[in-house]
Amino acid sequence: MARHMLAPRCAKDGHGQMILDTLFAFGLLLTPASQLRVAGLPVGPGELCLIIWVTLILGREAARANLVLTPALSRLLLFWSLFTLAQSLGTLTAKLIGDEHDPVWFMHDVMAYPLLAAISCLTVIGPHPEARLRRITWLLCGLGTPVILAQLADAWGFYNLPSVDPMWWDQFRGWSSNPHQLAVLCMVLGFLSIHLAETSTTRGSRIGALACAIIPVYTGRITGSDSFTLIFVLAGPLLLAFKCRTWLFSRARQISFRSAFAWVVVLALPGIVISMAPLAYSIAVEAGDLAKSMARDNPEQTKEKTELRFALWSQAIKRGIQSGMLGLGPGPHLEIPTSIVSARKLDTVHPEFVEHPKPSFVPNFEAHNTMLDLFTQGGLLVVLSFVWLLVTAFRCAYATGEAGLPTLLCGLCIYAIATFLLRHPIFWFVIAVCLVAKPMPASQQRPIARGNALRGHARLANAWGRSLPRPRPAYGASQLGSRPS
């Protein structure tokens, strides 16, 4: 009786958990779609999904009242505690030195950071978050393809959203305000699909996971993001390097074909380099031509952009040092460069539905660099704590022996050079997946491999047995004795 009563309750709990996971996945996918926000409001469909998800999870955990402090949750709580302390010290420092904030962007960060902290901590809450995060990853990659296809269909003219302009000059941005927001999403979806394919146990699931990466990779390429192009070029060597590391130091007792292949490549590498030395010049020329063909700007525009970035970065370093390396609190703290202000006045045609910081008497521009923006807000303390969190997440991902997650973190670090990555909720989802990632023990790997081999031999033996004629019982043998009792 108790078993029959427990089954419907478990099914109901599983159905409710699936609804929560789907809501969370849609929130991560739609948060970059800032053009879908209602005019004048800082929230849109993605933010609403995440706020509802956070509220429901908080209510559920409050009702349970049995919080388990796992290592992943402890690390995130420590980081956000240091982050809050650093931002508070930065705000007090700004008050003491008389530095003024832009109240609009100050409140924007004050409201965004608690939501991001809640998302990151609630993602890993519970005693065993690995299975839940893997289920959300499958939902994220599976739903990501139709969501991106809907944005591509809008750009191709299959339908028209009145409040959305899917193009940023000649770059595709979909429902996002700028192409970089969509490119970050596409990059994460692509590498998470590779991670799922790498850790799947069946051929069908591997093929399905790899199929989920096709549309995000194509869309990320047409966004024209320079960082995505760089990651696209480096992804192959990084994946190969991490996989070779896994195959070279395999703990299996008998060397496998992959391990043997990796050792052959390593031992033959000096000879390959020597033999390829005469072709180095031609390879370099072809690589330069490929880089020029993949670049979306002409050399003059690239030079201007580089000078502008270095000017912003030097200003951010100067502002951080002026605050005594304590920061100036939430919000942007740089002055808008005059070149940007003059360019906006000269450009009569520009993309619609874009919210730019307007020239003001107070600084309201960012360095568009994660480390430098953190340095201007929270000083050296928040920078060191953020580096510690990244290193910890990378160590956890690297210890699994897989290639997808470490390569994904490397790609996010590349994006952190040109954007403030901390405000992307999907970034915190990746950090959570890395923090809970665990390597499969060698004691479990060998029985699994041995079980697969035994199942293969059993299937072969059964097929061989069916192909042979069955022997007849000997004359005089009892037929009853051969029947199972």
C-alpha positions in Angstrom: 0.0 0.0 0.0 2.8 2.5 0.9 4.6 1.7 -2.3 1.6 2.4 -4.4 1.0 5.7 -2.6 4.6 6.7 -3.0 4.7 6.2 -6.8 2.2 8.9 -7.7 4.0 11.4 -5.4 7.4 10.7 -7.0 5.9 11.1 -10.4 4.3 14.4 -9.4 7.6 15.6 -8.0 9.4 14.6 -11.2 6.9 16.4 -13.3 7.2 19.6 -11.2 11.0 19.4 -11.4 10.8 19.1 -15.2 8.6 22.2 -15.3 11.1 24.1 -13.2 14.1 23.0 -15.3 12.3 24.0 -18.6 11.4 27.4 -17.1 15.1 27.9 -16.1 16.3 26.8 -19.6 14.0 29.2 -21.3 15.2 32.0 -19.0 18.8 31.4 -19.9 18.0 31.3 -23.6 15.8 34.5 -23.6 17.9 36.7 -21.3 20.2 37.8 -24.1 17.1 38.8 -26.1 17.1 42.3 -24.7 15.1 43.7 -27.6 12.0 41.8 -26.4 11.9 43.9 -23.2 9.1 46.2 -22.7 10.1 49.8 -23.4 11.3 51.5 -20.3 11.6 48.3 -18.2 14.8 46.5 -17.4 13.2 43.0 -17.6 11.9 40.9 -20.5 10.7 37.3 -21.0 14.0 35.8 -20.0 14.4 37.8 -16.8 10.7 37.1 -15.9 11.4 33.3 -16.3 14.4 33.5 -14.1 12.7 35.6 -11.4 9.8 33.1 -11.3 12.2 30.2 -11.1 14.2 31.8 -8.3 11.0 32.5 -6.3 9.8 28.9 -6.7 13.1 27.4 -5.8 13.5 29.6 -2.7 10.0 28.6 -1.6 10.7 25.0 -2.1 14.0 25.1 -0.2 12.4 27.1 2.6 9.7 24.5 3.0 12.3 21.7 3.1 14.5 23.5 5.7 17.4 21.0 5.2 20.1 23.0 3.4 23.1 20.9 2.4 26.3 22.9 2.1 28.0 21.2 -0.8 31.5 22.2 -1.9 30.1 24.0 -5.0 27.6 25.9 -3.0 30.2 26.8 -0.4 32.5 28.2 -3.1 29.8 30.3 -4.7 28.6 31.6 -1.3 32.2 32.6 -0.5 32.7 34.4 -3.8 29.4 36.4 -3.5 30.2 37.3 0.1 33.6 38.7 -1.0 31.8 40.4 -4.0 29.3 42.1 -1.7 32.0 43.2 0.7 34.1 44.6 -2.2 31.2 46.5 -3.8 30.2 48.0 -0.4 33.8 49.1 0.2 33.8 50.6 -3.3 30.6 52.5 -2.7 31.9 53.9 0.6 35.2 54.9 -1.1 33.3 56.7 -3.8 31.4 58.7 -1.2 34.6 59.6 0.7 36.5 60.9 -2.4 33.4 62.6 -3.8 33.0 60.5 -6.9 29.5 60.6 -8.3 27.5 57.8 -9.8 25.0 57.7 -12.7 21.9 56.7 -10.6 20.3 54.9 -13.5 23.1 52.5 -14.2 24.0 52.2 -10.5 20.5 50.9 -9.7 20.7 48.6 -12.8 23.7 46.8 -11.2 22.3 46.9 -7.7 19.2 45.0 -9.0 21.1 42.7 -11.3 23.8 41.4 -9.0 21.4 39.8 -6.3 19.5 38.0 -9.1 22.8 36.6 -10.5 23.9 35.5 -7.1 20.6 33.8 -6.4 20.7 32.0 -9.8 24.3 30.8 -9.4 23.7 29.5 -5.8 20.3 28.0 -6.4 21.6 26.1 -9.5 23.9 24.0 -7.3 21.6 23.7 -4.2 20.7 20.3 -3.0 22.7 17.2 -2.2 23.2 15.8 -5.7 22.9 18.6 -8.3 24.8 16.8 -11.1 21.9 14.9 -12.6 19.7 18.0 -12.5 22.3 20.2 -14.2 22.8 17.6 -16.9 19.0 17.5 -17.5 19.0 21.3 -17.8 22.0 21.1 -20.1 20.0 18.8 -22.4 17.0 21.1 -22.3 19.2 24.1 -23.0 20.9 22.6 -26.0 17.7 21.0 -27.3 15.6 24.2 -27.0 18.4 26.4 -28.1 18.2 25.3 -31.7 14.5 26.3 -32.2 15.0 29.6 -30.3 17.9 30.6 -32.6 16.0 29.4 -35.7 13.1 31.7 -34.7 15.6 34.6 -34.7 17.0 33.6 -38.0 13.5 33.3 -39.5 12.8 36.8 -38.4 16.0 38.1 -40.2 15.1 36.1 -43.3 11.7 37.7 -43.5 9.4 34.7 -42.7 7.7 36.9 -40.1 8.2 40.4 -38.6 8.4 41.5 -34.9 7.6 45.2 -34.8 9.9 46.0 -31.9 12.9 43.9 -33.1 15.6 44.8 -35.7 17.6 41.5 -36.1 20.6 43.2 -37.9 23.4 45.4 -36.6 24.6 47.0 -39.8 25.9 43.9 -41.6 26.0 41.7 -38.5 23.3 39.4 -37.2 22.2 40.1 -33.7 18.7 38.4 -33.6 16.7 39.6 -30.6 19.7 40.9 -28.7 20.8 44.5 -28.5 24.2 43.7 -30.0 25.8 40.8 -31.8 28.1 39.9 -28.9 25.3 38.9 -26.6 24.0 36.4 -29.1 27.5 35.2 -29.9 28.2 34.3 -26.3 25.0 32.3 -26.2 25.9 30.5 -29.4 29.4 29.7 -28.2 28.1 28.3 -24.9 25.5 26.2 -26.6 28.0 24.8 -29.1 30.5 23.7 -26.4 27.8 22.3 -24.1 26.6 20.2 -27.0 30.1 18.9 -27.4 30.2 18.2 -23.7 27.0 16.2 -23.8 28.2 14.2 -26.9 31.5 13.5 -25.0 29.8 12.2 -21.9 26.9 10.3 -23.6 26.9 6.5 -23.5 24.8 5.7 -26.6 25.4 6.5 -30.2 22.0 8.1 -30.7 22.5 10.6 -27.8 25.9 11.5 -29.2 24.5 12.2 -32.6 21.7 14.2 -31.1 24.0 16.3 -29.0 26.3 17.1 -31.9 23.3 18.0 -34.0 22.3 20.6 -31.4 25.7 22.4 -32.1 25.1 23.0 -35.8 22.7 26.0 -35.7 24.5 27.8 -32.8 27.9 27.5 -34.5 26.5 28.8 -37.8 24.7 31.7 -36.1 27.7 32.6 -34.0 29.7 32.9 -37.2 27.3 35.2 -38.9 27.2 37.5 -35.9 30.6 38.7 -37.0 31.9 38.7 -33.4 35.8 38.9 -33.4 35.9 36.9 -30.2 33.8 34.1 -31.7 36.0 34.0 -34.7 39.1 33.6 -32.5 37.4 30.9 -30.4 36.3 29.2 -33.6 40.0 29.0 -34.8 41.3 27.9 -31.4 38.6 25.4 -30.5 40.0 22.5 -32.6 43.5 22.5 -31.2 42.3 23.0 -27.6 39.8 20.1 -27.8 42.5 17.9 -29.4 45.0 18.9 -26.7 42.6 18.1 -23.8 41.6 14.8 -25.4 45.2 13.8 -26.0 46.0 14.6 -22.4 43.2 12.2 -21.4 44.3 9.4 -23.7 47.9 9.7 -22.8 47.3 9.3 -19.1 44.6 6.8 -19.2 44.4 4.6 -16.0 43.2 1.5 -17.9 45.3 -1.6 -17.4 45.3 -2.4 -21.1 46.3 0.4 -23.5 43.4 1.3 -25.8 43.6 2.4 -29.4 43.0 6.0 -28.5 45.9 6.0 -26.0 48.1 4.3 -28.5 47.2 6.8 -31.1 48.0 9.7 -28.7 51.4 8.3 -27.9 52.2 7.8 -31.5 51.3 11.4 -32.2 53.5 12.6 -29.3 56.5 10.5 -30.2 56.2 11.4 -33.9 55.7 15.1 -33.2 59.4 16.2 -33.5 59.7 14.4 -36.8 56.5 16.0 -38.1 57.7 19.5 -37.0 61.0 19.0 -38.8 59.4 17.7 -42.0 56.9 20.6 -42.0 59.5 23.3 -41.4 60.1 24.0 -45.2 56.3 24.7 -45.5 56.1 27.0 -42.5 56.3 30.2 -44.7 53.5 29.1 -47.0 51.3 28.0 -44.1 51.8 31.4 -42.4 50.8 33.2 -45.6 47.7 31.1 -46.0 46.8 31.6 -42.3 47.2 35.4 -42.8 44.9 35.3 -45.8 42.3 33.2 -43.8 42.4 35.7 -41.0 41.9 38.6 -43.4 38.9 36.9 -45.0 37.3 36.1 -41.6 37.8 39.7 -40.3 34.7 41.8 -40.8 36.4 45.3 -40.6 39.0 46.9 -42.8 42.4 47.6 -41.4 41.7 51.2 -40.6 38.6 50.4 -38.6 40.4 47.6 -36.8 43.2 50.1 -35.8 40.7 52.6 -34.5 38.8 50.0 -32.5 42.1 48.8 -31.0 43.1 52.3 -30.0 39.7 52.9 -28.5 39.9 49.8 -26.4 43.3 50.6 -25.1 42.2 54.1 -24.2 39.2 52.7 -22.2 41.4 50.1 -20.5 44.0 52.7 -19.5 41.3 54.9 -18.1 39.8 52.0 -16.1 43.2 51.2 -14.6 43.7 54.8 -13.7 40.3 55.0 -12.1 40.9 51.8 -10.1 44.2 53.1 -8.8 42.7 56.4 -7.9 40.3 54.6 -5.6 43.1 53.0 -3.7 42.3 49.7 -5.4 39.1 49.5 -3.4 36.8 50.3 -6.4 34.0 52.8 -6.8 31.0 50.6 -6.3 28.4 49.2 -8.8 27.8 50.9 -12.2 30.0 52.3 -14.9 32.8 54.7 -14.0 34.4 55.8 -17.2 33.8 58.8 -19.4 32.5 58.3 -22.9 35.3 58.7 -25.4 34.9 61.8 -27.6 35.4 59.6 -30.7 32.2 57.6 -29.8 30.2 60.8 -29.2 31.3 62.4 -32.5 30.7 59.1 -34.4 27.1 59.0 -33.0 26.5 62.5 -34.3 27.8 61.8 -37.7 25.9 58.5 -38.2 22.5 59.4 -39.4 21.5 55.7 -39.9 22.1 53.4 -37.0 20.5 50.2 -35.7 17.2 50.6 -33.9 16.2 49.5 -30.3 19.7 50.1 -28.8 20.1 51.7 -25.4 23.5 53.5 -25.3 24.8 55.5 -22.3 24.3 59.1 -23.1 26.8 61.9 -22.5 26.4 63.2 -18.9 28.2 65.2 -16.2 29.1 61.9 -14.4 31.0 59.0 -15.9 28.6 56.3 -17.3 30.7 54.2 -19.6 32.4 50.8 -19.1 35.7 49.4 -20.1 34.0 46.4 -21.8 36.5 44.1 -20.1 35.4 41.8 -17.3 38.6 42.2 -15.1 38.9 46.0 -15.6 35.2 46.6 -15.0 35.4 44.5 -11.8 38.5 46.5 -10.8 36.8 49.8 -11.2 33.8 48.5 -9.2 35.2 46.4 -6.4 38.9 46.9 -6.6 41.6 44.3 -6.2 39.5 42.2 -3.8 36.8 41.3 -6.3 39.3 40.7 -9.1 41.3 38.2 -7.0 38.1 36.5 -5.8 36.8 36.2 -9.4 40.2 34.8 -10.6 40.0 32.2 -7.7 36.5 31.2 -8.8 37.6 30.7 -12.4 40.6 28.7 -11.5 38.6 26.5 -9.2 36.0 25.9 -11.9 38.7 25.1 -14.4 40.4 22.7 -12.0 37.1 20.8 -11.4 36.4 20.7 -15.2 40.0 19.6 -16.0 39.9 16.9 -13.4 37.0 15.1 -15.2 39.3 14.2 -18.1 36.9 15.7 -20.6 37.6 18.3 -23.2 34.3 20.1 -23.7 34.1 21.9 -20.4 37.7 23.1 -20.1 37.6 24.4 -23.7 34.3 26.2 -22.9 35.9 28.0 -20.0 38.8 29.0 -22.2 36.4 30.4 -24.7 34.6 32.4 -21.9 37.9 33.8 -20.8 38.5 35.1 -24.3 35.1 36.7 -24.3 35.8 38.3 -21.0 38.5 40.4 -22.6 36.0 42.2 -24.8 32.8 42.2 -22.7 31.5 42.3 -19.1 30.7 38.6 -18.8 29.6 38.8 -15.2 26.1 39.9 -16.1 25.3 37.0 -18.4 23.2 34.4 -16.4 24.4 31.6 -18.7 28.0 32.3 -17.6 27.0 31.4 -14.1 25.3 28.2 -15.3 28.6 27.1 -16.9 30.4 27.9 -13.7 27.9 25.7 -11.8 28.3 22.8 -14.3 32.0 23.0 -13.9 32.0 23.2 -10.1 29.8 20.0 -9.8 31.6 18.1 -12.5 33.3 15.0 -11.2 35.6 12.4 -12.9 34.3 8.9 -13.2 36.3 6.7 -10.8 38.6 4.2 -12.4 36.9 1.4 -10.4 33.7 2.2 -12.2 35.3 2.7 -15.6 36.8 -0.8 -15.8 33.6 -2.6 -14.8 31.6 -0.6 -17.4 34.2 -1.4 -20.1 34.3 -5.0 -19.0 30.4 -5.1 -19.0 30.3 -3.7 -22.5 32.7 -6.3 -23.7 30.9 -9.1 -22.1 27.6 -8.0 -23.5 29.2 -7.9 -27.0 30.6 -11.4 -26.6 27.2 -12.6 -25.3 25.4 -11.2 -28.3 28.0 -12.8 -30.6 27.6 -16.1 -28.9 23.9 -16.0 -29.1 24.0 -15.2 -32.8 26.5 -18.0 -33.4 24.4 -20.4 -31.3 21.2 -19.7 -33.3 23.0 -20.3 -36.5 24.1 -23.9 -35.5 21.7 -26.9 -35.4 20.6 -28.0 -32.0 21.9 -31.5 -31.0 19.3 -34.2 -30.5 19.0 -35.9 -27.2 20.6 -39.4 -27.0 18.6 -42.5 -27.5 16.9 -43.5 -24.3 17.5 -40.2 -22.5 14.7 -38.9 -20.4 12.8 -36.0 -21.9 11.5 -35.0 -18.5 15.0 -34.7 -17.2 15.9 -32.0 -19.8 13.0 -29.7 -18.8 13.5 -26.9 -16.4 12.0 -27.6 -13.0 
